[in-house]
């Protein structure tokens, strides 16, 4: 009987429980990623004319306690944005070694144009984009370019001129200037000066009456 009890105890103690589950080959579930922030490369649809309007609104704000706040809000609302603007590039305002160009982006007849002063946004193009720009505009004194670039620095001050600095510029379109463009005020020919030979009186080399006789 004793051997039976001993055998039974041995059998019970030697029993193994269920085999452990094999390690899963499936990857562990990833923790939920935080929502991605809006892309900084998204193009802001606002135009140069809309900036001009916003700037004039700030200048018209004469409240001593809110002018500075309005100016800071203007800078914050535009700086860092990627914009798509069109402007006139002059060969004399471009620096090939730096891939930069100052562009005229405001028409001369834009309401409030004088409030912007003579500021010319400075655009630095990416090397490959500069190759496009320089290739199409090579040998031309003027070229109209539509570009996308990030406004990395906007200096706006009540006492100083506006300053725009764009980086990472990309060429969207290029074309030659057209008569319909209004980047600069048309040059007006000076009034014609009277021919000194038509003057009458003493000391003139040719009298009007003699000129008439020779003509007819």
Buried (B, 14 or more C-beta within 10 A) or exposed (E): EEEEEEEEEEEEEEEEEEEEEEEEEEEEEEEEEEEEEEEEEEEBEBBBBEBBBBBBEBBEBEEEEEBEEBBEEBBEBBBBBBBBBBBBBBBEBBEEEEBBBBBBBBBEEBEBBEBBEEBBBBBBBBEEBBEBBBEBBEEEEBBBBBBBBBBBBBEBEEEEEBBBBBBBBBBBEBEEBEEEBBBEEEEEEEEEEEEEEEEEEEEEEBBEEEBEEEEE
